[in-house]
Amino acid sequence: MPSGRLSTWAYARALTLFRHLPRPVRLRVVRLVTPGYTSGALCLLDCDGRLLLLRQRHRNGWSLPGGLMHRGETAEVAVVREVEEETGLRVEVGLPLTVIVEPSSRRIDILFHVPVPQEPAVTPGSEATGAAWLRPEECGPVDEPTRKAFAAFADALAHPSRTGRVLSPGSPER
């Protein structure tokens, strides 16, 4: 049997055996062989191109409201919780605008866009030391996650109706 076929057969056999393992064992195996990522949810509160940015105790420069998701928490619940904790604002979010997956730092950020007609008053919470409504180009140096969020936000707004497509087998297009 050629080595390509042997590896395909072995992989198929391993999947079949995996299926018959007790669920707790399957979960432990998956956790051992897959990379772990930190998951966060960020909110782009947007008033005519000005975003609500925060000065936070644990970061340098301006950053977006949001933070890490708690175990078992959805991104929607996490971002609503974080925005209220950090700004005093209560928001309702829809579907995420975009997702940033950063393999090098093993970080996933789910971005939500909340357009607001006028800038609401913000009461910085215990993590935030200040707040301002700024355009991304006005806020000076920002950390890498915030810079990537700005780029992803601009990209998502520039391409609002992205769809996928099926490529023919062997197609050179990517």
C-alpha positions in Angstrom: 0.0 0.0 0.0 1.5 3.4 -1.0 2.4 5.6 2.0 -0.3 8.2 1.1 -2.9 5.5 1.2 -1.5 4.1 4.4 -1.6 7.4 6.1 -5.2 8.0 4.9 -6.2 4.5 6.1 -4.5 5.0 9.5 -6.1 8.4 9.9 -9.6 7.0 9.1 -9.0 4.1 11.5 -7.9 6.5 14.3 -11.1 8.6 13.8 -13.2 5.4 14.0 -11.5 4.4 17.2 -11.7 7.9 18.7 -15.5 7.8 18.1 -15.8 4.8 20.4 -13.8 6.4 23.3 -15.9 7.6 26.3 -16.7 11.3 26.0 -14.5 12.5 28.8 -11.5 10.7 27.2 -12.3 12.2 23.8 -12.4 15.7 25.3 -9.1 15.2 27.1 -7.5 13.9 23.9 -8.8 16.9 22.0 -7.4 19.3 24.6 -4.0 17.6 24.5 -3.6 17.7 20.7 -5.1 21.1 19.8 -3.7 24.5 20.4 -5.2 26.6 23.2 -6.3 30.1 22.4 -7.2 33.1 24.5 -10.7 34.3 23.5 -11.8 37.9 23.8 -14.7 40.1 22.7 -14.2 43.8 21.7 -16.8 46.5 21.0 -16.4 49.1 18.4 -18.8 51.8 19.6 -18.9 54.1 16.5 -20.2 57.6 16.3 -19.7 58.9 12.7 -16.2 57.3 12.5 -15.2 58.2 16.0 -14.7 55.2 18.2 -14.9 55.0 22.0 -11.4 54.3 23.2 -10.2 53.7 26.7 -7.0 54.3 28.7 -6.7 51.1 30.8 -4.5 50.3 33.7 -3.1 47.1 32.2 -2.4 48.5 28.7 -0.3 51.3 27.1 -2.1 53.8 24.9 -5.7 53.7 23.9 -7.7 50.5 23.5 -11.2 49.3 22.7 -13.7 48.3 25.3 -13.9 44.6 25.8 -12.0 41.8 27.3 -11.5 38.1 27.9 -14.5 35.7 27.8 -15.2 33.7 31.0 -15.3 30.0 30.7 -18.7 29.0 29.3 -19.6 32.6 28.4 -20.6 33.5 24.8 -18.9 36.4 23.0 -22.1 38.4 23.1 -22.5 38.1 26.8 -18.8 38.8 27.4 -18.8 42.0 25.3 -21.9 43.4 26.9 -20.5 42.6 30.4 -17.1 44.1 29.6 -18.5 47.3 28.0 -20.7 47.9 31.1 -17.8 47.2 33.5 -15.4 49.5 31.7 -17.6 52.3 30.6 -20.9 52.2 32.5 -22.7 51.9 29.1 -25.3 49.2 28.5 -25.2 47.9 25.0 -27.1 45.4 22.9 -25.0 43.7 20.2 -26.0 41.9 17.1 -23.9 39.4 15.1 -20.1 39.8 15.3 -18.7 42.1 12.6 -15.5 40.1 12.2 -13.1 37.8 14.0 -9.4 38.2 14.4 -7.4 34.9 14.8 -3.8 35.6 15.7 -1.9 32.2 15.7 1.4 33.6 16.8 0.0 34.9 20.1 -2.8 32.2 20.2 -5.4 34.9 20.6 -8.9 35.2 19.1 -10.8 38.5 19.2 -14.5 38.7 18.2 -15.4 42.2 17.2 -18.8 43.7 17.5 -19.9 47.0 15.9 -22.4 49.2 17.7 -23.2 52.4 15.8 -24.4 55.2 18.1 -26.2 58.4 16.9 -24.5 60.6 19.5 -21.7 60.2 21.9 -23.1 59.0 25.2 -21.5 60.0 28.5 -19.0 57.5 29.7 -18.1 56.6 33.3 -14.8 54.8 33.2 -14.9 51.7 35.5 -12.2 50.2 37.7 -10.1 49.0 34.8 -10.3 52.3 32.8 -8.6 55.5 33.7 -10.0 57.6 30.8 -12.2 57.6 27.8 -12.4 59.5 24.5 -14.2 59.4 21.2 -11.4 59.4 18.6 -10.8 58.4 15.0 -8.2 55.6 14.8 -5.7 58.0 13.1 -6.0 60.4 16.0 -5.1 58.2 18.9 -1.4 57.8 18.4 0.5 54.6 19.1 -1.7 51.7 20.2 -0.9 48.1 21.2 -0.9 45.3 18.6 -4.4 43.9 19.4 -6.0 47.4 19.1 -4.1 48.1 15.8 -5.3 44.7 14.4 -8.8 45.5 15.5 -8.7 48.9 13.7 -7.5 47.2 10.5 -10.1 44.4 10.7 -12.8 47.0 11.4 -11.8 49.1 8.3 -11.6 45.9 6.2 -15.0 44.6 7.3 -16.7 48.0 6.6 -15.0 48.2 3.2 -16.3 44.7 2.3 -19.7 44.3 3.9 -21.0 41.5 1.7 -18.1 39.1 1.6 -19.1 35.6 0.5 -17.1 32.5 -0.2 -16.9 30.4 -3.4 -16.1 26.9 -4.4 -12.8 26.5 -6.3 -12.4 23.8 -8.9 -10.1 20.9 -7.8 -6.6 21.8 -8.8 -7.5 25.4 -9.3 -4.4 27.7 -8.9 -6.6 30.5 -7.5 -6.3 31.3 -3.8 
